[in-house]
């Protein structure tokens, strides 16, 4: 039975048998993944436990998880998982690996992502998000300083990467949709893209998960008095601004929050770090500023995933993401460059808000 066309089934069976001390009578079950090329299977061990097998097609060249040509270095997923675990951040336990086959076997955390938990336990929305914000603040403290040789220190949200992400919006949310900018609007967009990238890149950097949102946090014990959160999908971690993961979480394209809810969570984060009133105000400004950059990238990315990876499931989030951009731009109208971006999006009819 071929569960995944590319999966080395015999090697997977051997890995499962080695970890489970014997063959399992149950066949692996495919699991729903995200937009990446990684594939996931729930496998069963001889002792009755389950585990999750992560398979990376063409692992030797995949930019999802490999060590990028350094044969002596573990996969970024493995390196960062170990770093997080050693520093006290809850992550999936590693049960076994066969990296040459593109296979890892990790702890089965169930199906309850934060997004799923909210569907079943909406009454825990504030509890879970407050916990996620506090654990992010704690994680930033635990991960400072980073080891000198950490892969996280070797990559960052520099101006080039930030600018590329904004250009992703122009390429996919505009040009791929048949929206061509005239010379003046094109100049405006390029100027604002550079402004966003250069400004953010100049801020102090720290550990950034890069996609700390409702689909990348697992909830153990959802609905109980003491739910626990587990970080997943952290292999792309890098250095970046302190608010980046807050933006991913509190301006999540898959969720909707009132501004009051967001401000309360920013208060929680600020209190956890002991920020004074002026620092708290600065935090709010940085949050809004990075929101513009991140959401421009997201809107373009969702269309890219449809056009290039032939996965249309993210298209429904394009318009809500554009609305988040416009709502944030309203709060930043005192900034001439961002006011120009708001006017451009208005002329293009993108993301209008009431």
Secondary structure, 3 states (H helix, E strand, C coil): CCCCCCCCHHHHHHHHHHHHCCCCCCCCEEECCCCCCCEEEEEECCCCCEEEEEECCCCCCCCCCCCCCCCCCCCHHHHHHHHHHHHCCCECCEEEEEHHHCEEEEECCCCCEHHHHHHHCHHHHHHHHHHHHHHHHHHHHHCCCCCCCCHHHHCECCHHHHHHHHHHHHHHHHHHHCCCCCHHHHHHHHHHHHHHHHHHHCCCCEEECCCCCCCCEEEECCCCCCCEEEECCCCCCEEECCCHHHHHHHCCCCCCCCHHHHHHHHHHHHHHHCCCHHHHHHHHHHHHHHHHHHHHHHHHHHHHHHHHHCCHHHHHHHHHHHHHHHHHHHHCCCCHHHHHHHHHHHHHCCCCCC
